[in-house]
Amino acid sequence: MKNKKLLLLGTFALVFTSGLAAAGTTFAWYQTNRNASLTFSSAEIENYDSNLNMEFIGSNSGVVQDGASSGNDFVFNAVNRVTDISGDGIDFYKPYWTSREDEAAEIIKVDGAGFYIDFLFKLSRDHEDDPDQPLGGDAYGLKVFLGDGSAILPLNGSESRDLEAVKAARMAVIHYEDAARTNPSVQFVYAAEEEPGAKYLKKTNDPPDKAYNQEGYLLENAELDHAPFVTKDFQDEATYEIADLMTETEAYVGFRFWIEGTDAEAVRDKSLGGMFKVDLKIYALHDRTDNLSHL
């Protein structure tokens, strides 16, 4: 299989700032009187490939497209405050604590504005049979990835609180069947650094399961990607795939960011007051297959 790298597809630059307000006693997570806040500042998406189309569908967290956007150049501006939560990228939960450490009076399911930052895009491409492939094929088939420069970063690299705040954030890339967000599935969850024993809060409805003194919940092991984002020349070497447009001509891709309450950094005062930003760089790789080589 011969792969050809697509020239610069574009960059998807999301910039967030997170201010974690310090108050009260340190239990697990941030307490109800110790809200974590994430303020969305700006986002810009540029697409330089005429075969790929990008459309902003919407946001579950109140983020809106700026009037300066045009064509495939997207600009976003909004102000969002969110609190720490826990989940797998799709379903999220928030404990409300008693005065006892690690004991919740109740756990509720949460969604949307006030809990995470969320974007949904439609990625689509042109379609045309490739005459250079004797057995047929699509001239514009491609896969889309996150590459060099993608990262969750401290707003100020010399500020210790900013450096620590980065460690409590997670990002999920989510696939949907359509613009109505039907049948969501998590492609991957990314964390800025490796966290041994990483967890997330899950509802099981099974009474023997218990988390934070609440039955029917479980602290599940989390599978997190933390390797650096690297741009590659070939599909079989590339990592952090966000869309497969080899045979399909469109995909619905969501990006979701939250402060993970079960993260070890979420119980440390040194991360409170920290600020962080997110940059995502998107690129694509074509796949041109010489079918005769497989005969």
N, C-alpha and C positions, 0 to 999 in steps of 0.2 A: 504494500500500500504506500502510495506516495502522497505526502502531505505538503501543501504549499502554504506558507504563512501569508496571511492577509496583511497588507500594509495597514498602518495605524487606523484602527477602527474608531477610536475615540476615547475620551476620558469621562468618567462619571465621578465628579468630585463632590463629596458630601462633607460639609463642615458642621460639627456640633460642638457646643460647649456644655459641660456638665459641672454644676456647682452643688456640692454635697454639704448640706447645712448641718453643723455640729450642734447637738443639744441632747440632754438626757443621758441615761446610762447605756453602756454598750452591752447589748445582748447579741444574739444572732440577728443578722440583718440590720437595717436601720429601723428604728421604732416609729410608731405613729407620730410621735412628737419630734421626729428626727428625719424629716423627709429628704429624700434624694431628689434633686431636680436636674433635668437635662433640657437645655435650651437650644433649639434648632436655629442655626444662624443662616446658612445658605447652602445651596446645592447647584451644581452646574453639570450638564451632560452635553458632550459634543460628539457627533457621529460624522466621521469622514468617509464612510463607505457607502457608495450609492446603492449597494445591494442589500443593505440592512436598514430597516425602518424602526424607529423607536417612538412609542407613544405613551405618554403618561396617562394612566387610567384613573388613579386617585390614591387617596390616603385614608387609613382608618384612624389617623391621629391628627387630623385637621391641617395637614400640610397642603399648601396650595401653590400652584404654578404662578410665577411672577409674570407681570405683563411684558417684561423685556424678552421673554422667550420667543423664539421664532424658528420655524423649520425643525431641524434636528438638534438645535441648540437650546437646552432646557435650563432655566434658572428657577430656583425655589427660595422662598423666604417665609418664615413663620416663627412664632415664639411658642414653645411647648414646655410645660413643666410635667415631669413624670416622677413617680416614686418607684422604689425598688420592688421587684416582683420575682417570680421564679416560674420557669416552664421550659418546654421543649422547642419553642419557637412558634408554635401554633396556639397551644392552650397554656394559659398563665394563671397563677394563683397568688393571693396575698394574705398572709396570716395577720390577724389582729391580736396583739399580745396581751397577756395578763401581766401582773407584776412579777411573775416568776420567770426566771431565765429559761428561754427556749420552750415556753408553754404558750400556746395560742388559745384565746377564748373562742375563736372561730377562724375558718379559712374560707375565703370567698374566691370565686372565679372572676377574673377581671379581663377587660378587653378595651382596646382603642385608646382614645385621647386620655392623657393623664397617666398612662402606664407604659407606653412605648412609642418610638418613632417608626413610621411605616410608610413605604412607597410601593406602588404596584405599576409595572410597566408591561406593555405589549411589545415584544420583539418579533419582527416579521422580516421576511426576505423575498427577493424576486425568485421566480422559478422558470427554468428553461432546460430542455434536454441538451446534453453535452454531446455533440457529434464526434468528439475525440475519444469517446468511450464506446467501443464496438458493441458492448452488451447494454448500452444505454446508461443513463445516470443523470444526475442533476448538476448543471454547471455551477450553481450557486450554493450547493450544500455547504454548511459550515457549522462549527461549534463556537460558543462564546464563553470566554473565561475572564476571571479577574487576574491581573498581572502586576508587573513591577510598579511600585509606588502605592499599591493598595495597603492600607494600614489603619489601625486605631492608634492615634498618637496623642501625646500630651499637648495641650495648647501652648505651653511654655516648657521646653525641654530642660530648662534649668530650675524649674519649680518642682520641689519634691512632691507636693500634694497633687500636682497635675500628673506626675509620673505614676503615682499610686492609684489615682482615679481610673486610669486606663485599664487597670487590671480587673476591675469589677464589671466591665462592659462586655456584652456578647452580641454577636450579629448572626442572624439566620437568613439564609437564602431559601425562599419558598417557591415551589411550583404550583400553579393552579391550572385547571382545565379551561377557564374562561375568565372574562372580565368580572363576573359575579363571584369570583373566588371559590368556585366549586372544587371539591376534593383536594384540599391543600396537602402537600407533602413537603417535608423538609429535605432540601438537597444537602446542606451541611450547616453546622453551627461553628462559628469561628470565635476564638478568644485570643487576645493579644499575646498571652503567654501561657505556657503549659501549667495546668493546675492539677497536681496529683489528687486523685480521689474526688474529682469534680462531680457534682450532683445537680439535680433539679427536682422540683416538687411536682408530683404526679397524683392525680385522683384515680383511685382504683375501685371504689365502692365496695371493697372487701373488708369487713369489720376487723379481721385479724391484723390488717395493715394499720400502722399508726405512725404519724409524723407530727411533731410538736404537740403531742398529747391529743391529737384529733384522729379518730378512727376513719378508715377509708382513704387514707392518703399515704404516699410512700416517697421517700427520698431515693430517687432512681439514679443509677450511674449515668453520667453524661458523656457522650462521645463528642469531643471538641477537636477541631482542627486548629493548630496554632503555628504551623510551618509558615515561613515567609512566602509572600506572593511573588512568583517569578514568571516572567514572560518567556514562553518557549516557542520553538520553531515548528514543532510537530505535535499533532493531537495526542499521540500515545505517550508523550512526555509531559503534557500540560496538566496542571492541577487547578482546582477551584473552578470547575465547570459550572456555569450558571444557566446555560440553555443549549439544547441540542436541536439544531435546525438542519440536520443532514437530510432527513426525509420529510419532516413536518415543515411547514412554511411559516408557522407562528408559534409563539410561546408566551405565557403569562408568568412573569417573574416578580416576586416580591422581595424587598429588602427590609429587615426588621431589626431594630436596635433597642436594647433594654439594659437596665442595671440589674444584675443577677444577685438576688439577696442571699443565696446559699454560697456565693463565692467567698473564699477565705478573706479577701480584701474588704468585704462588706462589714466586717466587725472591727476594723482597725481605724482608730481616730485619725491616723496620718493621711488617709485618703479623703477625709471630709474637707470640703471646700475646693477640691481639685477640679480642673477643667480639662476636657479632651475634645479632639476633633477626629473626623473620619474621612479618609480619602479612598475612593474606589476607582480604579483604572480598568476599563473594559477593552479587551481585544478579541479578535476572532481568528480562527484557522480554517481554511478551506481543506477539503479532503478530496483529492483527485485520484481515483482508483483505476489502475491499469488492470482491467479484468482478465486480459489474456495471460497475465503472469500467474493467475490462479487456476488456469485450465490444466 
